[in-house]
Amino acid sequence: MNYPGVSGGKTVDVLLILGVALLAFANGANDNFKGVATLWGSGRTSYPRALAWATAFTFFGSLAAACVAITMSREITPMPVGDATGANLVAAVLVGLASFVALPVSTTHVTTGAILGIGLRRRTETHWRRVREILLAWLGTLPMGAFLGAVCYFLLSHR
């Protein structure tokens, strides 16, 4: 069995690199500018300012990326290189299609779903406790975001 860091053969390695590159492109096309779109759409910022925000989001997002990558690559289920390649390609295609039709999706959610699909196949090797923690975090994100958005709106509109 091949694991990350171990060659899966020349074809699989090329596909793995291609999948990672496509996923990175899809992520940039979809995820990085959602916050900037919110700012720019408010009519209170210019394009150069929005671009500066996008750069900041990208920079600070990349700082947290290592933690997310470790969780997704090692803490859900062990994956041979071929499975990791498949998960990357599936996520890249789905996020790319969503970007093409202007649907805001989370690259992290889509990729985790692809990895969980592998985990469903490998039931005994999947770390279900970690999967549960991830799902609970996702369930809390939407209501907490809505609550904090309402608080910020109230504070900023009642000055």
Buried (B, 14 or more C-beta within 10 A) or exposed (E): EBBBEEEBEEEBBEBBEBBBEBBEBBBBBBBBBEBBEEBBEEEEBEEEEBBEBBEEBBEEBEEEEEEBEEBBBBBBBBBBBBBBBBBBBBBBBBBBEBBEEEEEBBBBBBBBBBBBBBBEEEEEEBBEEBBEEBEEEEEEEEEEEEEEEEEEEEEEEEE
